[in-house]
């Protein structure tokens, strides 16, 4: 299996930035986008439950409506692709049972062999600790998928921008997510940076490593 070298990885991560202006004339090739969709499907989540859905919005008229719900940020319109990261609301014990069915099917094992795993998930979702909010937990899982997507974009030389500057209820309304039991958390735009995006050439600013990486 071919891999990025350590140096290549760091170079790709230094190259990426939150793209503020996309070249609307450039589109991500189909095979590259297919790989990025796979990065979403393969993103890790607690228990493997995947408490999310990823809405790829290609329709131009819908994208225009979402611009207004995103404080008129041009990335929503101009990026090659737009992904809405949504959580599945109100996960409960039955969702754990459904997931166990899927694990048994794919791995060709009996449900009984997964009973310890099942009980752990059912206990967590059916009787969460006091004050624990399942939807908040699901939203944190969604951000894991977002990070996976952004890193995958950088590795493939695709520009991207994570965005929280939006009116989530409006996204839910425009995309009809509420009736599907979904709720918008954030979005990511992906494509190719415009030649005149002033942010592209700025030095990346981070605190010194000794302040952030604590070795014990």
C-alpha positions in Angstrom: 0.0 0.0 0.0 1.4 3.4 -1.0 1.4 6.0 1.8 2.2 9.6 2.3 5.6 10.2 3.8 5.7 11.9 7.1 7.1 15.0 5.4 4.4 14.9 2.7 1.7 14.7 5.3 3.0 17.8 7.2 3.3 19.7 3.9 -0.3 18.9 2.9 -1.5 20.0 6.3 0.5 23.2 6.1 -0.9 23.8 2.6 -4.6 23.6 3.7 -6.4 26.5 5.1 -10.1 27.5 5.5 -10.7 28.6 2.0 -12.6 31.9 1.9 -12.9 32.3 -1.9 -13.4 29.4 -4.3 -12.9 29.4 -8.1 -16.5 28.7 -9.2 -15.3 27.5 -12.6 -13.4 24.5 -11.3 -15.1 21.2 -10.3 -13.7 18.3 -8.3 -13.2 15.2 -10.6 -15.8 12.5 -10.0 -13.3 9.9 -8.9 -11.8 12.3 -6.4 -15.2 13.2 -5.0 -16.1 9.6 -4.7 -13.0 9.0 -2.5 -14.0 12.0 -0.3 -17.5 10.6 0.1 -15.8 7.3 1.2 -13.8 9.3 3.8 -17.2 10.4 5.3 -18.5 6.8 5.3 -15.3 5.5 6.9 -15.1 8.2 9.6 -14.8 6.8 13.1 -17.6 7.2 15.7 -18.1 6.0 19.3 -19.4 2.4 19.3 -19.4 2.7 15.5 -22.9 4.0 15.7 -22.5 6.7 13.1 -25.1 9.1 14.6 -25.1 11.3 11.5 -26.0 11.9 7.9 -24.1 13.8 5.3 -26.2 15.8 2.8 -24.3 16.6 -0.5 -26.1 19.6 -2.0 -25.6 19.8 -5.8 -28.8 21.6 -6.8 -27.9 25.2 -7.7 -31.2 26.7 -6.7 -31.0 25.1 -3.3 -27.4 26.3 -2.8 -28.6 29.8 -3.5 -31.2 29.5 -0.8 -28.5 28.3 1.6 -26.3 31.3 0.9 -28.9 33.5 2.5 -29.0 31.1 5.5 -25.2 31.4 5.7 -24.8 35.1 6.2 -24.3 35.4 2.5 -20.9 33.7 2.5 -19.9 33.0 -1.1 -18.3 29.6 -0.4 -21.8 28.1 -0.2 -22.4 29.2 -3.8 -19.0 29.0 -5.4 -17.4 25.8 -4.1 -17.5 22.7 -6.3 -19.2 20.7 -3.5 -21.2 21.4 -0.4 -21.7 18.9 2.4 -24.1 19.5 5.3 -23.1 17.6 8.4 -26.2 16.6 10.4 -26.8 14.6 13.5 -29.5 12.0 13.9 -31.7 13.3 16.7 -32.8 11.4 19.8 -30.8 8.2 19.4 -32.2 5.5 21.6 -31.8 1.8 22.5 -33.6 0.7 19.3 -30.8 2.4 17.3 -28.3 0.2 19.1 -30.4 -2.9 18.2 -30.5 -1.8 14.5 -26.7 -1.4 14.5 -26.2 -4.8 16.0 -28.3 -6.3 13.2 -26.0 -4.6 10.7 -22.8 -5.8 12.4 -24.1 -9.4 12.5 -25.0 -9.1 8.8 -21.7 -7.7 7.6 -19.4 -9.8 9.8 -21.6 -12.9 9.4 -21.8 -13.6 13.1 -24.7 -14.3 15.4 -26.4 -11.6 17.4 -25.8 -13.7 20.5 -22.0 -13.3 20.0 -22.4 -9.6 20.1 -24.5 -9.5 23.2 -21.9 -7.8 25.5 -21.4 -5.1 22.9 -25.2 -4.7 22.5 -25.8 -4.4 26.2 -23.2 -1.7 26.6 -24.8 0.4 23.8 -28.3 -0.3 24.9 -27.4 0.8 28.5 -25.8 3.9 27.3 -28.5 5.0 24.9 -31.5 3.7 26.9 -30.3 5.1 30.3 -27.7 7.8 29.8 -25.9 9.3 32.8 -27.7 12.1 34.7 -27.5 15.3 32.8 -26.0 13.7 29.7 -27.6 14.9 26.5 -27.5 12.3 23.6 -27.8 15.0 20.9 -24.8 16.9 22.2 -22.8 13.6 22.2 -24.0 13.0 18.6 -22.9 16.5 17.6 -19.4 15.8 18.9 -19.3 12.7 16.8 -20.2 14.7 13.7 -17.1 16.9 14.3 -15.0 13.7 14.1 -16.4 13.1 10.7 -15.7 16.8 9.7 -12.1 16.5 10.8 -11.7 13.2 8.8 -13.2 15.0 5.7 -10.9 18.0 6.0 -7.8 15.9 6.4 -8.8 13.8 3.4 -9.3 16.9 1.3 -5.9 18.1 2.2 -4.3 14.8 1.4 -5.9 14.8 -2.1 -5.0 18.5 -2.8 -8.6 19.7 -2.5 -9.4 23.0 -0.8 -12.1 23.0 1.9 -13.6 25.3 4.5 -15.4 24.1 7.6 -18.3 26.5 8.4 -20.5 27.1 11.4 -21.6 30.6 10.3 -25.1 29.5 9.4 -28.7 29.4 10.6 -29.1 25.7 11.3 -33.0 25.8 11.6 -33.1 27.4 8.2 -30.9 24.7 6.7 -33.2 22.1 8.3 -36.2 23.8 6.7 -34.7 24.3 3.3 -33.4 20.7 3.1 -36.4 19.1 4.8 -34.2 17.5 7.5 -36.5 17.8 10.5 -39.0 15.3 9.1 -36.1 12.9 8.6 -35.1 13.2 12.3 -31.9 15.1 11.4 -30.5 18.4 12.5 -27.8 20.5 10.9 -24.6 20.9 12.9 -22.1 22.5 10.4 -21.1 22.4 6.8 -18.0 22.0 4.7 -17.4 23.5 1.3 -14.8 21.9 -1.0 -13.2 22.7 -4.4 -10.3 24.9 -5.5 -9.1 28.2 -4.1 -9.5 31.3 -6.2 -6.3 32.8 -7.4 -7.2 36.1 -5.6 -8.1 34.6 -2.3 -5.9 36.8 0.0 -6.0 34.2 2.8 -4.3 31.6 0.7 -0.8 33.1 1.1 -1.0 34.0 4.8 1.4 32.2 7.2 -0.3 29.6 9.3 -0.3 30.8 12.9 -0.1 28.3 15.7 1.1 28.5 19.3 4.6 27.0 19.9 4.5 23.2 20.1 5.8 23.2 23.7 2.6 25.1 24.8 0.3 22.6 23.1 2.0 19.3 23.0 2.4 18.2 26.6 4.6 15.1 27.0 4.5 13.2 30.3 
